[in-house]
Amino acid sequence: MRWDAQVSGWLDDVLAAIRDTGLAELVETTVADVWERNVDRYDPAVAGDTATSLGITASENIRTLLLRVDHERWAARGVVVTSVQQALVLRIGVRRMLLMKVADRRLHPEEDDDEHDWRSGIRWDAASDVRRLAAEDNARRYEPCVEDQTGQTWWPGLVPGAADDPDGLRHLVLVWAGDPVGGTTAGWLGVPYAGPPGTPPWLAITPVWHHGPGDVPRPREPIVAVPWAGAGRA
């Protein structure tokens, strides 16, 4: 599929600005660390783990760890890490970035195409309120140029108040995937969009990282407090 040309170029600039703050590296390292640790303890045969439970646990671990960052340090870089309706929200200036886990099939596309089939499996009207509202707000702010319009028949001014300047967009989604066998993770930055029927759910997607666990530091071993055998004795 073809991305919106204006938004695609704008998104590359936005990602560069996010990298400059160090936020992209923070998210990448956190996702990779958490995923490697969870894959190490993944046990479908004995513990009854499933791909769903693995994804849910990892997502909650990522949210918890990112909410523990030094907020003053990141605020000095123009980044605010917060939670809205239990969803992790990373604010960079006027923009908000959400995180979303997708199926690991995106790690191994059948065709050598960075865009993959991003049409399938995403319906903002069936997503969480936070993601749905983000996609809807982007649609209220931006109307693609004629050559980038897809879906039902468009006409000028279809969305009152929307402009063809992508700089008015406010919401991003950091999409990530993890391989439950090899520990590989990947991340993409996307612009969610809830446009007219038939419109793709993304205006543009750009890759952020794609690597195996050997490409990032091994996660720190958790500190386990073992009670001293003599504790409590007179």
C-alpha positions as protocol buffer text, in pm:
chain_id: "A"
residue {
  index: 1
  type: MET
  ca { x: 0 y: 0 z: 0 }
}
residue {
  index: 2
  type: ARG
  ca { x: 109 y: 357 z: -62 }
}
residue {
  index: 3
  type: TRP
  ca { x: 146 y: 604 z: 222 }
}
residue {
  index: 4
  type: ASP
  ca { x: 30 y: 964 z: 218 }
}
residue {
  index: 5
  type: ALA
  ca { x: 334 y: 1137 z: 65 }
}
residue {
  index: 6
  type: GLN
  ca { x: 310 y: 1453 z: 274 }
}
residue {
  index: 7
  type: VAL
  ca { x: 260 y: 1268 z: 601 }
}
residue {
  index: 8
  type: SER
  ca { x: 536 y: 1019 z: 522 }
}
residue {
  index: 9
  type: GLY
  ca { x: 795 y: 1296 z: 485 }
}
residue {
  index: 10
  type: TRP
  ca { x: 662 y: 1475 z: 792 }
}
residue {
  index: 11
  type: LEU
  ca { x: 677 y: 1154 z: 996 }
}
residue {
  index: 12
  type: ASP
  ca { x: 1046 y: 1103 z: 914 }
}
residue {
  index: 13
  type: ASP
  ca { x: 1116 y: 1449 z: 1054 }
}
residue {
  index: 14
  type: VAL
  ca { x: 908 y: 1379 z: 1365 }
}
residue {
  index: 15
  type: LEU
  ca { x: 1093 y: 1052 z: 1427 }
}
residue {
  index: 16
  type: ALA
  ca { x: 1427 y: 1232 z: 1394 }
}
residue {
  index: 17
  type: ALA
  ca { x: 1313 y: 1482 z: 1658 }
}
residue {
  index: 18
  type: ILE
  ca { x: 1200 y: 1199 z: 1887 }
}
residue {
  index: 19
  type: ARG
  ca { x: 1538 y: 1028 z: 1845 }
}
residue {
  index: 20
  type: ASP
  ca { x: 1710 y: 1354 z: 1941 }
}
residue {
  index: 21
  type: THR
  ca { x: 1532 y: 1349 z: 2280 }
}
residue {
  index: 22
  type: GLY
  ca { x: 1650 y: 992 z: 2347 }
}
residue {
  index: 23
  type: LEU
  ca { x: 1292 y: 869 z: 2376 }
}
residue {
  index: 24
  type: ALA
  ca { x: 1311 y: 631 z: 2079 }
}
residue {
  index: 25
  type: GLU
  ca { x: 1616 y: 461 z: 2233 }
}
residue {
  index: 26
  type: LEU
  ca { x: 1445 y: 439 z: 2573 }
}
residue {
  index: 27
  type: VAL
  ca { x: 1138 y: 267 z: 2428 }
}
residue {
  index: 28
  type: GLU
  ca { x: 1345 y: 37 z: 2206 }
}
residue {
  index: 29
  type: THR
  ca { x: 1569 y: -79 z: 2492 }
}
residue {
  index: 30
  type: THR
  ca { x: 1276 y: -124 z: 2731 }
}
residue {
  index: 31
  type: VAL
  ca { x: 1078 y: -330 z: 2480 }
}
residue {
  index: 32
  type: ALA
  ca { x: 1380 y: -545 z: 2393 }
}
residue {
  index: 33
  type: ASP
  ca { x: 1474 y: -602 z: 2760 }
}
residue {
  index: 34
  type: VAL
  ca { x: 1119 y: -689 z: 2864 }
}
residue {
  index: 35
  type: TRP
  ca { x: 1059 y: -916 z: 2568 }
}
residue {
  index: 36
  type: GLU
  ca { x: 1382 y: -1113 z: 2617 }
}
residue {
  index: 37
  type: ARG
  ca { x: 1307 y: -1167 z: 2985 }
}
residue {
  index: 38
  type: ASN
  ca { x: 950 y: -1281 z: 2916 }
}
residue {
  index: 39
  type: VAL
  ca { x: 1054 y: -1512 z: 2631 }
}
residue {
  index: 40
  type: ASP
  ca { x: 1310 y: -1672 z: 2868 }
}
residue {
  index: 41
  type: ARG
  ca { x: 1033 y: -1769 z: 3109 }
}
residue {
  index: 42
  type: TYR
  ca { x: 770 y: -1848 z: 2842 }
}
residue {
  index: 43
  type: ASP
  ca { x: 647 y: -2206 z: 2901 }
}
residue {
  index: 44
  type: PRO
  ca { x: 333 y: -2314 z: 2710 }
}
residue {
  index: 45
  type: ALA
  ca { x: 368 y: -2682 z: 2806 }
}
residue {
  index: 46
  type: VAL
  ca { x: 397 y: -2651 z: 3185 }
}
residue {
  index: 47
  type: ALA
  ca { x: 272 y: -2304 z: 3275 }
}
residue {
  index: 48
  type: GLY
  ca { x: 3 y: -2288 z: 3006 }
}
residue {
  index: 49
  type: ASP
  ca { x: 145 y: -1970 z: 2857 }
}
residue {
  index: 50
  type: THR
  ca { x: 1 y: -1852 z: 2525 }
}
residue {
  index: 51
  type: ALA
  ca { x: 100 y: -1589 z: 2271 }
}
residue {
  index: 52
  type: THR
  ca { x: -179 y: -1374 z: 2413 }
}
residue {
  index: 53
  type: SER
  ca { x: -62 y: -1403 z: 2775 }
}
residue {
  index: 54
  type: LEU
  ca { x: 296 y: -1335 z: 2665 }
}
residue {
  index: 55
  type: GLY
  ca { x: 194 y: -1018 z: 2483 }
}
residue {
  index: 56
  type: ILE
  ca { x: -27 y: -892 z: 2766 }
}
residue {
  index: 57
  type: THR
  ca { x: 240 y: -953 z: 3032 }
}
residue {
  index: 58
  type: ALA
  ca { x: 512 y: -786 z: 2825 }
}
residue {
  index: 59
  type: SER
  ca { x: 291 y: -485 z: 2749 }
}
residue {
  index: 60
  type: GLU
  ca { x: 211 y: -436 z: 3117 }
}
residue {
  index: 61
  type: ASN
  ca { x: 580 y: -472 z: 3211 }
}
residue {
  index: 62
  type: ILE
  ca { x: 676 y: -210 z: 2952 }
}
residue {
  index: 63
  type: ARG
  ca { x: 409 y: 30 z: 3077 }
}
residue {
  index: 64
  type: THR
  ca { x: 517 y: -15 z: 3440 }
}
residue {
  index: 65
  type: LEU
  ca { x: 887 y: 35 z: 3370 }
}
residue {
  index: 66
  type: LEU
  ca { x: 840 y: 342 z: 3152 }
}
residue {
  index: 67
  type: LEU
  ca { x: 619 y: 504 z: 3416 }
}
residue {
  index: 68
  type: ARG
  ca { x: 912 y: 466 z: 3661 }
}
residue {
  index: 69
  type: VAL
  ca { x: 1153 y: 684 z: 3463 }
}
residue {
  index: 70
  type: ASP
  ca { x: 1304 y: 1000 z: 3611 }
}
residue {
  index: 71
  type: HIS
  ca { x: 1023 y: 1237 z: 3517 }
}
residue {
  index: 72
  type: GLU
  ca { x: 1219 y: 1556 z: 3586 }
}
residue {
  index: 73
  type: ARG
  ca { x: 1506 y: 1443 z: 3367 }
}
residue {
  index: 74
  type: TRP
  ca { x: 1274 y: 1365 z: 3076 }
}
residue {
  index: 75
  type: ALA
  ca { x: 1067 y: 1680 z: 3126 }
}
residue {
  index: 76
  type: ALA
  ca { x: 1388 y: 1877 z: 3071 }
}
residue {
  index: 77
  type: ARG
  ca { x: 1402 y: 1714 z: 2726 }
}
residue {
  index: 78
  type: GLY
  ca { x: 1042 y: 1806 z: 2650 }
}
residue {
  index: 79
  type: VAL
  ca { x: 909 y: 1456 z: 2720 }
}
residue {
  index: 80
  type: VAL
  ca { x: 630 y: 1371 z: 2963 }
}
residue {
  index: 81
  type: VAL
  ca { x: 558 y: 1006 z: 3049 }
}
residue {
  index: 82
  type: THR
  ca { x: 209 y: 955 z: 3183 }
}
residue {
  index: 83
  type: SER
  ca { x: -95 y: 726 z: 3181 }
}
residue {
  index: 84
  type: VAL
  ca { x: -446 y: 795 z: 3051 }
}
residue {
  index: 85
  type: GLN
  ca { x: -722 y: 541 z: 3118 }
}
residue {
  index: 86
  type: GLN
  ca { x: -450 y: 284 z: 3200 }
}
residue {
  index: 87
  type: ALA
  ca { x: -283 y: 348 z: 2863 }
}
residue {
  index: 88
  type: LEU
  ca { x: 78 y: 463 z: 2850 }
}
residue {
  index: 89
  type: VAL
  ca { x: 104 y: 806 z: 2686 }
}
residue {
  index: 90
  type: LEU
  ca { x: 436 y: 963 z: 2589 }
}
residue {
  index: 91
  type: ARG
  ca { x: 405 y: 1335 z: 2524 }
}
residue {
  index: 92
  type: ILE
  ca { x: 666 y: 1506 z: 2308 }
}
residue {
  index: 93
  type: GLY
  ca { x: 583 y: 1874 z: 2286 }
}
residue {
  index: 94
  type: VAL
  ca { x: 234 y: 1902 z: 2136 }
}
residue {
  index: 95
  type: ARG
  ca { x: 228 y: 1540 z: 2019 }
}
residue {
  index: 96
  type: ARG
  ca { x: 121 y: 1225 z: 2200 }
}
residue {
  index: 97
  type: MET
  ca { x: 260 y: 879 z: 2134 }
}
residue {
  index: 98
  type: LEU
  ca { x: 81 y: 559 z: 2234 }
}
residue {
  index: 99
  type: LEU
  ca { x: 225 y: 204 z: 2231 }
}
residue {
  index: 100
  type: MET
  ca { x: 58 y: -94 z: 2065 }
}
residue {
  index: 101
  type: LYS
  ca { x: 164 y: -459 z: 2037 }
}
residue {
  index: 102
  type: VAL
  ca { x: 96 y: -636 z: 1705 }
}
residue {
  index: 103
  type: ALA
  ca { x: 133 y: -996 z: 1590 }
}
residue {
  index: 104
  type: ASP
  ca { x: 486 y: -1125 z: 1539 }
}
residue {
  index: 105
  type: ARG
  ca { x: 410 y: -1209 z: 1174 }
}
residue {
  index: 106
  type: ARG
  ca { x: 509 y: -851 z: 1095 }
}
residue {
  index: 107
  type: LEU
  ca { x: 867 y: -948 z: 1184 }
}
residue {
  index: 108
  type: HIS
  ca { x: 882 y: -1184 z: 888 }
}
residue {
  index: 109
  type: PRO
  ca { x: 692 y: -1029 z: 595 }
}
residue {
  index: 110
  type: GLU
  ca { x: 640 y: -1251 z: 292 }
}
residue {
  index: 111
  type: GLU
  ca { x: 757 y: -970 z: 68 }
}
residue {
  index: 112
  type: ASP
  ca { x: 1052 y: -739 z: 124 }
}
residue {
  index: 113
  type: ASP
  ca { x: 827 y: -439 z: 184 }
}
residue {
  index: 114
  type: ASP
  ca { x: 857 y: -209 z: 485 }
}
residue {
  index: 115
  type: GLU
  ca { x: 489 y: -119 z: 455 }
}
residue {
  index: 116
  type: HIS
  ca { x: 366 y: -484 z: 481 }
}
residue {
  index: 117
  type: ASP
  ca { x: -11 y: -524 z: 493 }
}
residue {
  index: 118
  type: TRP
  ca { x: -93 y: -261 z: 751 }
}
residue {
  index: 119
  type: ARG
  ca { x: -457 y: -255 z: 638 }
}
residue {
  index: 120
  type: SER
  ca { x: -546 y: -582 z: 809 }
}
residue {
  index: 121
  type: GLY
  ca { x: -626 y: -636 z: 1174 }
}
residue {
  index: 122
  type: ILE
  ca { x: -668 y: -270 z: 1269 }
}
residue {
  index: 123
  type: ARG
  ca { x: -1009 y: -116 z: 1331 }
}
residue {
  index: 124
  type: TRP
  ca { x: -1004 y: 202 z: 1532 }
}
residue {
  index: 125
  type: ASP
  ca { x: -1377 y: 180 z: 1606 }
}
residue {
  index: 126
  type: ALA
  ca { x: -1306 y: -148 z: 1786 }
}
residue {
  index: 127
  type: ALA
  ca { x: -985 y: -31 z: 1957 }
}
residue {
  index: 128
  type: SER
  ca { x: -941 y: 113 z: 2305 }
}
residue {
  index: 129
  type: ASP
  ca { x: -1098 y: 453 z: 2363 }
}
residue {
  index: 130
  type: VAL
  ca { x: -757 y: 618 z: 2382 }
}
residue {
  index: 131
  type: ARG
  ca { x: -645 y: 484 z: 2042 }
}
residue {
  index: 132
  type: ARG
  ca { x: -985 y: 540 z: 1880 }
}
residue {
  index: 133
  type: LEU
  ca { x: -999 y: 901 z: 1995 }
}
residue {
  index: 134
  type: ALA
  ca { x: -642 y: 958 z: 1875 }
}
residue {
  index: 135
  type: ALA
  ca { x: -725 y: 829 z: 1524 }
}
residue {
  index: 136
  type: GLU
  ca { x: -1046 y: 1032 z: 1514 }
}
residue {
  index: 137
  type: ASP
  ca { x: -871 y: 1351 z: 1625 }
}
residue {
  index: 138
  type: ASN
  ca { x: -610 y: 1310 z: 1351 }
}
residue {
  index: 139
  type: ALA
  ca { x: -894 y: 1272 z: 1098 }
}
residue {
  index: 140
  type: ARG
  ca { x: -1050 y: 1596 z: 1219 }
}
residue {
  index: 141
  type: ARG
  ca { x: -720 y: 1778 z: 1177 }
}
residue {
  index: 142
  type: TYR
  ca { x: -594 y: 1646 z: 845 }
}
residue {
  index: 143
  type: GLU
  ca { x: -742 y: 1589 z: 500 }
}
residue {
  index: 144
  type: PRO
  ca { x: -514 y: 1417 z: 246 }
}
residue {
  index: 145
  type: CYS
  ca { x: -436 y: 1580 z: -85 }
}
residue {
  index: 146
  type: VAL
  ca { x: -644 y: 1450 z: -377 }
}
residue {
  index: 147
  type: GLU
  ca { x: -369 y: 1217 z: -502 }
}
residue {
  index: 148
  type: ASP
  ca { x: -345 y: 1052 z: -159 }
}
residue {
  index: 149
  type: GLN
  ca { x: -717 y: 1005 z: -97 }
}
residue {
  index: 150
  type: THR
  ca { x: -845 y: 647 z: -82 }
}
residue {
  index: 151
  type: GLY
  ca { x: -1166 y: 487 z: 36 }
}
residue {
  index: 152
  type: GLN
  ca { x: -1509 y: 634 z: -37 }
}
residue {
  index: 153
  type: THR
  ca { x: -1549 y: 929 z: -271 }
}
residue {
  index: 154
  type: TRP
  ca { x: -1390 y: 1241 z: -125 }
}
residue {
  index: 155
  type: TRP
  ca { x: -1482 y: 1597 z: -198 }
}
residue {
  index: 156
  type: PRO
  ca { x: -1323 y: 1924 z: -82 }
}
residue {
  index: 157
  type: GLY
  ca { x: -1410 y: 2008 z: 275 }
}
residue {
  index: 158
  type: LEU
  ca { x: -1537 y: 1658 z: 356 }
}
residue {
  index: 159
  type: VAL
  ca { x: -1409 y: 1709 z: 710 }
}
residue {
  index: 160
  type: PRO
  ca { x: -1491 y: 2063 z: 831 }
}
residue {
  index: 161
  type: GLY
  ca { x: -1185 y: 2233 z: 975 }
}
residue {
  index: 162
  type: ALA
  ca { x: -937 y: 1973 z: 845 }
}
residue {
  index: 163
  type: ALA
  ca { x: -634 y: 2104 z: 657 }
}
residue {
  index: 164
  type: ASP
  ca { x: -384 y: 1943 z: 421 }
}
residue {
  index: 165
  type: ASP
  ca { x: -88 y: 2037 z: 645 }
}
residue {
  index: 166
  type: PRO
  ca { x: 36 y: 1731 z: 839 }
}
residue {
  index: 167
  type: ASP
  ca { x: 196 y: 1955 z: 1102 }
}
residue {
  index: 168
  type: GLY
  ca { x: -149 y: 1984 z: 1257 }
}
residue {
  index: 169
  type: LEU
  ca { x: -150 y: 1611 z: 1341 }
}
residue {
  index: 170
  type: ARG
  ca { x: -111 y: 1540 z: 1710 }
}
residue {
  index: 171
  type: HIS
  ca { x: -122 y: 1162 z: 1762 }
}
residue {
  index: 172
  type: LEU
  ca { x: 130 y: 885 z: 1693 }
}
residue {
  index: 173
  type: VAL
  ca { x: 142 y: 513 z: 1772 }
}
residue {
  index: 174
  type: LEU
  ca { x: 463 y: 322 z: 1838 }
}
residue {
  index: 175
  type: VAL
  ca { x: 377 y: -26 z: 1709 }
}
residue {
  index: 176
  type: TRP
  ca { x: 598 y: -312 z: 1823 }
}
residue {
  index: 177
  type: ALA
  ca { x: 624 y: -686 z: 1772 }
}
residue {
  index: 178
  type: GLY
  ca { x: 826 y: -966 z: 1930 }
}
residue {
  index: 179
  type: ASP
  ca { x: 925 y: -1315 z: 1816 }
}
residue {
  index: 180
  type: PRO
  ca { x: 836 y: -1568 z: 2092 }
}
residue {
  index: 181
  type: VAL
  ca { x: 1109 y: -1807 z: 1975 }
}
residue {
  index: 182
  type: GLY
  ca { x: 1413 y: -1603 z: 1879 }
}
residue {
  index: 183
  type: GLY
  ca { x: 1351 y: -1297 z: 2093 }
}
residue {
  index: 184
  type: THR
  ca { x: 1368 y: -1059 z: 1797 }
}
residue {
  index: 185
  type: THR
  ca { x: 1178 y: -732 z: 1836 }
}
residue {
  index: 186
  type: ALA
  ca { x: 1084 y: -457 z: 1595 }
}
residue {
  index: 187
  type: GLY
  ca { x: 918 y: -119 z: 1620 }
}
residue {
  index: 188
  type: TRP
  ca { x: 745 y: 115 z: 1378 }
}
residue {
  index: 189
  type: LEU
  ca { x: 607 y: 466 z: 1422 }
}
residue {
  index: 190
  type: GLY
  ca { x: 266 y: 524 z: 1268 }
}
residue {
  index: 191
  type: VAL
  ca { x: 6 y: 796 z: 1226 }
}
residue {
  index: 192
  type: PRO
  ca { x: -338 y: 654 z: 1311 }
}
residue {
  index: 193
  type: TYR
  ca { x: -629 y: 781 z: 1102 }
}
residue {
  index: 194
  type: ALA
  ca { x: -1003 y: 716 z: 1127 }
}
residue {
  index: 195
  type: GLY
  ca { x: -1112 y: 860 z: 793 }
}
residue {
  index: 196
  type: PRO
  ca { x: -1413 y: 783 z: 571 }
}
residue {
  index: 197
  type: PRO
  ca { x: -1514 y: 416 z: 510 }
}
residue {
  index: 198
  type: GLY
  ca { x: -1246 y: 230 z: 317 }
}
residue {
  index: 199
  type: THR
  ca { x: -968 y: 463 z: 430 }
}
residue {
  index: 200
  type: PRO
  ca { x: -652 y: 282 z: 550 }
}
residue {
  index: 201
  type: PRO
  ca { x: -608 y: 300 z: 930 }
}
residue {
  index: 202
  type: TRP
  ca { x: -265 y: 462 z: 891 }
}
residue {
  index: 203
  type: LEU
  ca { x: -158 y: 772 z: 702 }
}
residue {
  index: 204
  type: ALA
  ca { x: 203 y: 656 z: 716 }
}
residue {
  index: 205
  type: ILE
  ca { x: 431 y: 407 z: 893 }
}
residue {
  index: 206
  type: THR
  ca { x: 808 y: 424 z: 928 }
}
residue {
  index: 207
  type: PRO
  ca { x: 1046 y: 166 z: 1082 }
}
residue {
  index: 208
  type: VAL
  ca { x: 1217 y: 254 z: 1411 }
}
residue {
  index: 209
  type: TRP
  ca { x: 1417 y: -62 z: 1487 }
}
residue {
  index: 210
  type: HIS
  ca { x: 1443 y: -432 z: 1402 }
}
residue {
  index: 211
  type: HIS
  ca { x: 1690 y: -656 z: 1583 }
}
residue {
  index: 212
  type: GLY
  ca { x: 1754 y: -960 z: 1795 }
}
residue {
  index: 213
  type: PRO
  ca { x: 1838 y: -961 z: 2167 }
}
residue {
  index: 214
  type: GLY
  ca { x: 2210 y: -969 z: 2090 }
}
residue {
  index: 215
  type: ASP
  ca { x: 2187 y: -614 z: 1956 }
}
residue {
  index: 216
  type: VAL
  ca { x: 2089 y: -462 z: 2291 }
}
residue {
  index: 217
  type: PRO
  ca { x: 2232 y: -514 z: 2642 }
}
residue {
  index: 218
  type: ARG
  ca { x: 2096 y: -820 z: 2816 }
}
residue {
  index: 219
  type: PRO
  ca { x: 1832 y: -714 z: 3069 }
}
residue {
  index: 220
  type: ARG
  ca { x: 1945 y: -678 z: 3426 }
}
residue {
  index: 221
  type: GLU
  ca { x: 1876 y: -982 z: 3638 }
}
residue {
  index: 222
  type: PRO
  ca { x: 1594 y: -916 z: 3886 }
}
residue {
  index: 223
  type: ILE
  ca { x: 1698 y: -877 z: 4247 }
}
residue {
  index: 224
  type: VAL
  ca { x: 1542 y: -1158 z: 4450 }
}
residue {
  index: 225
  type: ALA
  ca { x: 1534 y: -1111 z: 4826 }
}
residue {
  index: 226
  type: VAL
  ca { x: 1598 y: -1447 z: 4996 }
}
residue {
  index: 227
  type: PRO
  ca { x: 1501 y: -1450 z: 5365 }
}
residue {
  index: 228
  type: TRP
  ca { x: 1791 y: -1536 z: 5597 }
}
residue {
  index: 229
  type: ALA
  ca { x: 1735 y: -1871 z: 5761 }
}
residue {
  index: 230
  type: GLY
  ca { x: 1816 y: -1733 z: 6107 }
}
residue {
  index: 231
  type: ALA
  ca { x: 1588 y: -1434 z: 6082 }
}
residue {
  index: 232
  type: GLY
  ca { x: 1342 y: -1405 z: 6364 }
}
residue {
  index: 233
  type: ARG
  ca { x: 1523 y: -1640 z: 6597 }
}
residue {
  index: 234
  type: ALA
  ca { x: 1604 y: -1532 z: 6952 }
}
